[in-house]
Amino acid sequence: MTITLDDFMDWYPDGYDRLELGDGVAVQMQPTGTHERVAGEVAAAAIIEIQRLQYPSFN
């Protein structure tokens, strides 16, 4: 079943998976390449700071 952009925007589940509309079908997006590397580096930097400042992290 294909949907229009307007239908997709009305249906889009805010706060859930990242989706895109491709050829009338909602498709889950996967992080790849540069974006994935940047996200990993930001997460690593955050973990290092949490440990350095001795903040509780996952309680």
Secondary structure, 3 states (H helix, E strand, C coil): CCCCHHHHHHHCCCCCCCEEEECCEEEECCCCHHHHHHHHHHHHHHHHHHHHCCCCCCC
